[in-house]
Amino acid sequence: AGLEELRECNLGYRARYVKETAEQILKGDVILEEIAGLEYPAAKQELLRCCGVGSKVADCICLFGLHMLQAFPVDTHIRCIIQRDSLLIGIRAMKVFSSSICSTLICLGRKAAQPGTFRSPVNTLASGI
């Protein structure tokens, strides 16, 4: 399909991403069957090669499409909640909410989402502060 046909599907600015990703698949640059057989980190890296696919979308595909439970999609709302609730564990006292702290909290969220996790890693982190 051409860009105009895709835009008629109400894809908006994403029409180009859909078209270019479809072309990547047709050329064999992206092989979906192979991605499905990869472990989570490698699958996410492959998905990031697709046009318009960022970290959140790659994690959404891994979680909801490939059933990789270690994927933890982080959007603006999740990032804001992490920043807001970090006050409870004393991180907000820092003037700058560094990306490494945010990344650490996101990793903890991913671990908390794992099957069989009973104790929240955030509580573990808070007890060490």
N, C-alpha and C positions, 0 to 999 in steps of 0.2 A: 504494500500500500504506500501511496505517496504521503507527503507531509500534510497536504490539505485534507485527504481522507482521514488521516489520524486525528487531525484537529477537529474534524466533524464529530469525532467520538468524545469530544470535550476533554481531550488530554492536555490542552493548553501548551505551555512550554515543554511539557514532558513528551510531546509528540516526537521531537528530534531524538530524545533518549531512546524511545521505543524503536524508532526506525534504525538508529545506529546500532543498538544492541541486537536487533534482529539480523542486521547485516553481519555483525561479528559472529553470530551463531551460524548463519548460512555459509560464511567463509571458512568456518572451522576454527576461528580464533578463540571462541568460547564453546566448550563442549559440556552441555548441561549434565549429561549422564556421568561424566567424569567428576564434575563438582559434587554430585550427589554421593559419590563414593569416597570423598575425602573426609578427613577429620576436620572438626570445626575451624581451627585457625587457618588451615590451607584453603578450605572452602570459602571462607570469608575473603581471603586475599584474592582468590580467583574472581569472586563476584565483584570485588572493587575494581577489576579491570573493565567491567561493563560500563558503557557510557551512561553517565548520570547516576550511577550507584555509589552512594556514600556509605559511611560506616553504619548508620542507622538502618538504611534499607537492606544492606548486606546482612545485618543481624536479624532483621525481620524475616528475610528469606530463609536464613539458616534455622531460625526458631520455628516459624509457622509453616514453611514449605518443606524443609528438610528434617524437621523434628529434632534439631540439635539443641538439647535443653540447656547447654552451657552458654548459648547466645543470649545476650541481654541488651535489647535495643535501647539506646539512650537518645531521647529527643530533648528538645528545649525544656519541656515540662518536667521530665525526669531530672535533668541537670538542675533546674530551679529547685526542685524538692530536695535534692542532695545538698544544695547550697543552703536552703532554708533550714533543713533539719540538722545540718552540721552544727548548728548552735547548741543542740542537745549534747554533743560530744566535745564541745570546746574548740572546734576548729575555726568557727567564725571569729573568734577573738583575734585571729591573724588579720592583718590589714589586707593582704592579697590572698584570694582563694586560688592557689596555684593549680595549674593543670595537672601536676603530679598528684596532688591530694585528691582532686576530682577523679583522676584515673584510678587511684587506689580505692576510693569509695565505689566506683563503678565495678571494679574487680570484685569487691566484697559483695556487691549486689548480685553479680553473676554467681558467686559461690553460694549465696543464700538461696538462689533459685534452683540449685542442684537438687535432684531427688535425694531424699534421705537426710537432708540438712535440717536439724532440729534447733540448733542454737544459732541465733543471728550473728554473723561475723561483725556486724556493726556494734553489737553489745560487747563482743570480745575486744574490738578496737577501743571502745569507750572505757572499758575497765583498765586498759593499759595507759590511759592518759592521765 
